[in-house]
Amino acid sequence: MTTGVPPTLQPGTTNTLAAPLSWGSSTNPAIEVHRATVGDNLQAVFDQTTQTWTWQPITTGESSLSGDYSLWVTNGTVNTSQVNGSIY
């Protein structure tokens, strides 16, 4: 699931392929990573208001998913909220 604003070009750049990518931030991450396990029964749900997709349990009574960790990109470097710095 992606959140936040779309990727942006760095100021003063004109070539989108050569510009370092910036997408999201530590306070507004680009991607929330969720870990699903065997037996989880989930569905993707589109929110018309926010124009975003989220994963939700299909079975009533199951707890909703929360982000296990977040990812964002600053000047071409992938950052993570995981303590060990891993993006996986």
Backbone as a printed PyTorch tensor [residue, N CA C, xyz], in Angstrom:
tensor([[[  0.8470,  -1.1570,   0.0000],
         [  0.0000,   0.0000,   0.0000],
         [  0.9000,   1.2300,   0.0000]],

        [[  0.5680,   2.1840,  -0.8230],
         [  1.3220,   3.4180,  -0.8170],
         [  0.4940,   4.5280,  -0.1900]],

        [[  1.1800,   5.4210,   0.4780],
         [  0.5210,   6.5630,   1.1010],
         [  1.3180,   7.8040,   0.7690]],

        [[  0.8380,   8.9460,   1.1670],
         [  1.5950,  10.1670,   0.9680],
         [  1.4570,  10.7140,  -0.4410]],

        [[  2.3460,  11.5870,  -0.7790],
         [  2.3090,  12.2670,  -2.0680],
         [  3.1220,  11.5010,  -3.1040]],

        [[  2.8360,  11.6970,  -4.4030],
         [  3.6120,  11.0300,  -5.4410],
         [  5.0730,  11.4730,  -5.4160]],

        [[  5.9670,  10.6950,  -6.0380],
         [  7.3770,  11.0910,  -6.1040],
         [  7.5360,  12.4530,  -6.7680]],

        [[  8.5760,  13.1730,  -6.3800],
         [  8.8250,  14.4990,  -6.9470],
         [ 10.2400,  14.5950,  -7.4860]],

        [[ 10.4370,  15.4900,  -8.4500],
         [ 11.7710,  15.7650,  -8.9810],
         [ 12.5230,  16.6850,  -8.0390]],

        [[ 13.8310,  16.5800,  -8.0520],
         [ 14.6500,  17.4990,  -7.2790],
         [ 14.6610,  18.8550,  -7.9770]],

        [[ 14.6900,  19.9490,  -7.2450],
         [ 14.7120,  21.2790,  -7.8590],
         [ 15.8630,  21.4240,  -8.8530]],

        [[ 15.5780,  22.0460,  -9.9810],
         [ 16.5990,  22.3150, -10.9780],
         [ 16.8850,  21.1680, -11.9260]],

        [[ 16.1750,  20.0370, -11.8090],
         [ 16.3980,  18.9180, -12.7140],
         [ 15.3380,  18.9140, -13.8040]],

        [[ 15.7050,  18.4130, -14.9900],
         [ 14.7570,  18.3530, -16.0940],
         [ 14.5590,  16.9380, -16.5980]],

        [[ 15.5030,  16.0380, -16.3780],
         [ 15.4140,  14.6780, -16.8690],
         [ 14.8960,  13.7730, -15.7520]],

        [[ 13.6650,  13.2730, -15.9130],
         [ 13.0570,  12.4760, -14.8580],
         [ 13.8100,  11.1760, -14.6030]],

        [[ 14.5360,  10.6550, -15.6170],
         [ 15.2740,   9.4160, -15.4180],
         [ 16.5750,   9.6290, -14.6590]],

        [[ 17.1060,  10.8400, -14.7170],
         [ 18.3800,  11.1130, -14.0670],
         [ 18.2150,  11.7720, -12.7000]],

        [[ 17.0060,  12.2260, -12.3940],
         [ 16.7900,  12.9420, -11.1350],
         [ 16.7090,  11.9600,  -9.9730]],

        [[ 17.3560,  12.2700,  -8.8480],
         [ 17.2140,  11.4120,  -7.6620],
         [ 15.7600,  11.4230,  -7.1790]],

        [[ 15.2600,  10.2550,  -6.8400],
         [ 13.8750,  10.1170,  -6.4010],
         [ 13.7260,  10.5400,  -4.9530]],

        [[ 12.6920,  11.3240,  -4.6620],
         [ 12.2550,  11.5940,  -3.2930],
         [ 10.7720,  11.2780,  -3.2430]],

        [[ 10.3800,  10.4460,  -2.2570],
         [  8.9960,  10.0100,  -2.1690],
         [  8.6730,   9.7340,  -0.7120]],

        [[  7.8110,  10.5420,  -0.1370],
         [  7.4370,  10.3830,   1.2580],
         [  8.4900,  10.9480,   2.2020]],

        [[  8.2710,  10.6800,   3.4850],
         [  9.1910,  11.1270,   4.5310],
         [  8.9800,  10.2420,   5.7520]],

        [[  9.7730,  10.4500,   6.7730],
         [  9.6170,   9.6380,   7.9840],
         [  8.2730,   9.8980,   8.6630]],

        [[  7.7370,  11.1090,   8.5120],
         [  6.4420,  11.4300,   9.1270],
         [  5.2670,  11.1530,   8.1970]],

        [[  5.5220,  11.0190,   6.8910],
         [  4.4800,  10.7160,   5.9100],
         [  5.0670,   9.7170,   4.9100]],

        [[  5.2430,   8.4420,   5.3410],
         [  5.9450,   7.4650,   4.5170],
         [  5.2290,   7.1540,   3.1990]],

        [[  6.0220,   6.7700,   2.2040],
         [  5.4830,   6.4170,   0.8910],
         [  4.8240,   5.0420,   0.9090]],

        [[  5.4070,   4.1220,   1.6650],
         [  4.9170,   2.7420,   1.6670],
         [  4.8300,   2.2190,   3.1000]],

        [[  3.6960,   1.6040,   3.4150],
         [  3.5290,   0.8960,   4.6860],
         [  3.6380,  -0.5910,   4.3730]],

        [[  4.5320,  -1.3000,   5.0540],
         [  4.7430,  -2.7270,   4.8100],
         [  4.0070,  -3.5200,   5.8740]],

        [[  3.2080,  -4.4910,   5.4260],
         [  2.4540,  -5.3690,   6.3250],
         [  2.9140,  -6.7970,   6.1000]],

        [[  3.0140,  -7.5290,   7.1480],
         [  3.3700,  -8.9420,   7.0330],
         [  2.1150,  -9.7860,   7.2210]],

        [[  1.8150, -10.5880,   6.2160],
         [  0.6880, -11.5140,   6.3120],
         [  1.2510, -12.9150,   6.5290]],

        [[  0.5260, -13.7350,   7.2640],
         [  0.9760, -15.0910,   7.5280],
         [ -0.0080, -16.0840,   6.9080]],

        [[  0.4020, -17.3110,   6.8340],
         [ -0.4520, -18.3620,   6.2940],
         [ -1.7530, -18.3850,   7.0820]],

        [[ -2.8690, -18.4100,   6.3690],
         [ -4.1700, -18.4410,   7.0160],
         [ -4.8450, -17.0860,   7.1010]],

        [[ -4.0970, -15.9940,   6.8860],
         [ -4.7200, -14.6660,   6.8660],
         [ -5.6440, -14.5830,   5.6570]],

        [[ -6.7960, -14.0050,   5.8360],
         [ -7.7930, -13.8830,   4.7820],
         [ -8.0660, -12.4000,   4.5750]],

        [[ -7.4170, -11.7920,   3.5660],
         [ -7.4530, -10.3450,   3.3740],
         [ -8.0190,  -9.9770,   2.0090]],

        [[ -8.4910,  -8.7460,   1.9060],
         [ -8.9320,  -8.2150,   0.6210],
         [ -8.4470,  -6.7790,   0.4790]],

        [[ -8.1810,  -6.3590,  -0.7650],
         [ -7.7880,  -4.9810,  -1.0450],
         [ -9.0600,  -4.1520,  -1.1900]],

        [[ -9.1130,  -3.0140,  -0.4920],
         [-10.2850,  -2.1410,  -0.5240],
         [ -9.8480,  -0.7520,  -0.9690]],

        [[-10.5450,  -0.1940,  -1.9760],
         [-10.2120,   1.1330,  -2.5000],
         [-11.0860,   2.1830,  -1.8350]],

        [[-10.4710,   3.2360,  -1.2940],
         [-11.1930,   4.3460,  -0.6720],
         [-11.3390,   5.4650,  -1.7040]],

        [[-12.5600,   5.7250,  -2.1510],
         [-12.8250,   6.7450,  -3.1670],
         [-12.4280,   8.1360,  -2.6910]],

        [[-12.5840,   8.4140,  -1.4070],
         [-12.2930,   9.7480,  -0.8720],
         [-10.8020,  10.0600,  -0.9130]],

        [[ -9.9810,   9.1330,  -0.4110],
         [ -8.5330,   9.3760,  -0.3550],
         [ -7.7890,   8.8330,  -1.5650]],

        [[ -8.5040,   8.0740,  -2.4230],
         [ -7.9020,   7.4680,  -3.6110],
         [ -6.7320,   6.5580,  -3.2500]],

        [[ -6.9010,   5.7920,  -2.1780],
         [ -5.8540,   4.8720,  -1.7390],
         [ -6.4170,   3.4700,  -1.5530]],

        [[ -5.5470,   2.4780,  -1.6390],
         [ -5.8970,   1.0840,  -1.3850],
         [ -5.4110,   0.6970,   0.0050]],

        [[ -6.1820,  -0.1190,   0.6950],
         [ -5.7620,  -0.6740,   1.9800],
         [ -6.1090,  -2.1580,   2.0160]],

        [[ -5.4120,  -2.9090,   2.8400],
         [ -5.7200,  -4.3180,   3.0610],
         [ -6.5770,  -4.4300,   4.3120]],

        [[ -7.6510,  -5.2110,   4.2140],
         [ -8.5320,  -5.4080,   5.3580],
         [ -8.8830,  -6.8810,   5.4890]],

        [[ -9.0400,  -7.3600,   6.7300],
         [ -9.4600,  -8.7530,   6.9330],
         [-10.8510,  -8.9730,   6.3480]],

        [[-11.0680, -10.1460,   5.7490],
         [-12.3790, -10.4670,   5.1800],
         [-13.3380, -10.9250,   6.2670]],

        [[-12.8540, -11.6860,   7.2290],
         [-13.6990, -12.2350,   8.2840],
         [-13.9820, -11.1920,   9.3510]],

        [[-15.2530, -10.9850,   9.6640],
         [-15.6360, -10.0500,  10.7160],
         [-15.0540, -10.5040,  12.0420]],

        [[-14.5480,  -9.5520,  12.7900],
         [-13.9790,  -9.8640,  14.0960],
         [-12.4680,  -9.9800,  14.0850]],

        [[-11.8700, -10.1710,  12.8840],
         [-10.4150, -10.1950,  12.8210],
         [ -9.8930,  -8.7880,  13.0510]],

        [[ -8.7470,  -8.6710,  13.6730],
         [ -8.1880,  -7.3440,  13.9030],
         [ -7.7000,  -6.7580,  12.5870]],

        [[ -7.7680,  -5.4420,  12.4670],
         [ -7.2980,  -4.8020,  11.2420],
         [ -5.7700,  -4.7760,  11.2280]],

        [[ -5.2130,  -4.7220,  10.0260],
         [ -3.7620,  -4.6780,   9.8910],
         [ -3.2330,  -3.2980,  10.2370]],

        [[ -2.0780,  -3.2640,  10.8210],
         [ -1.3770,  -2.0000,  11.0150],
         [ -0.0060,  -2.1610,  10.3670]],

        [[  0.5870,  -1.0600,   9.9830],
         [  1.8840,  -1.1310,   9.3280],
         [  2.9340,  -1.6960,  10.2550]],

        [[  3.6450,  -2.7280,   9.7980],
         [  4.7420,  -3.2700,  10.5820],
         [  5.9510,  -2.3450,  10.5150]],

        [[  6.1690,  -1.7610,   9.3200],
         [  7.2030,  -0.7470,   9.1790],
         [  6.9240,   0.0920,   7.9380]],

        [[  7.6420,   1.1880,   7.7930],
         [  7.4130,   2.1280,   6.6980],
         [  8.6700,   2.3090,   5.8710]],

        [[  8.4650,   2.7000,   4.6030],
         [  9.5640,   3.0120,   3.6990],
         [  9.3250,   4.3690,   3.0570]],

        [[ 10.4180,   5.1030,   2.8050],
         [ 10.3600,   6.3490,   2.0600],
         [ 11.7070,   6.5470,   1.3840]],

        [[ 11.7520,   7.3980,   0.3730],
         [ 12.9720,   7.6120,  -0.4000],
         [ 13.3650,   9.0780,  -0.3340]],

        [[ 14.6180,   9.3450,  -0.0320],
         [ 15.1510,  10.7080,   0.0250],
         [ 16.3780,  10.7970,  -0.8690]],

        [[ 16.2950,  11.6220,  -1.9000],
         [ 17.4120,  11.8010,  -2.8370],
         [ 17.9820,  10.4710,  -3.3320]],

        [[ 17.0930,   9.5200,  -3.6540],
         [ 17.5160,   8.2390,  -4.2020],
         [ 17.8770,   7.1840,  -3.1850]],

        [[ 17.8350,   7.4950,  -1.9020],
         [ 18.1690,   6.5380,  -0.8530],
         [ 16.8980,   6.0340,  -0.1830]],

        [[ 16.7280,   4.7020,  -0.1400],
         [ 15.5570,   4.1100,   0.5190],
         [ 15.7940,   4.1110,   2.0200]],

        [[ 14.8320,   4.6460,   2.7640],
         [ 14.9020,   4.7060,   4.2290],
         [ 13.8150,   3.8030,   4.8100]],

        [[ 14.0290,   3.3450,   6.0210],
         [ 13.0790,   2.4540,   6.6720],
         [ 12.8940,   2.8400,   8.1350]],

        [[ 11.7240,   2.5060,   8.6710],
         [ 11.4850,   2.7520,  10.0880],
         [ 11.9580,   1.5820,  10.9520]],

        [[ 12.4400,   0.5030,  10.3290],
         [ 12.9250,  -0.6340,  11.1020],
         [ 14.2110,  -0.2670,  11.8360]],

        [[ 14.3300,  -0.7070,  13.0470],
         [ 15.4830,  -0.3980,  13.8840],
         [ 16.7780,  -0.9020,  13.2640]],

        [[ 16.7250,  -2.0770,  12.6120],
         [ 17.9430,  -2.6480,  12.0230],
         [ 18.2870,  -2.0440,  10.6630]],

        [[ 17.4580,  -1.1500,  10.1320],
         [ 17.7290,  -0.4880,   8.8710],
         [ 17.4040,  -1.3150,   7.6360]],

        [[ 16.8360,  -2.4950,   7.8150],
         [ 16.5160,  -3.3580,   6.6840],
         [ 15.2420,  -2.9070,   5.9840]],

        [[ 15.2330,  -3.0050,   4.6490],
         [ 14.0110,  -2.6660,   3.9110],
         [ 13.1410,  -3.8910,   3.6780]],

        [[ 13.5790,  -5.0630,   4.1450],
         [ 12.8070,  -6.3070,   4.0090],
         [ 12.2450,  -6.7250,   5.3180]]])
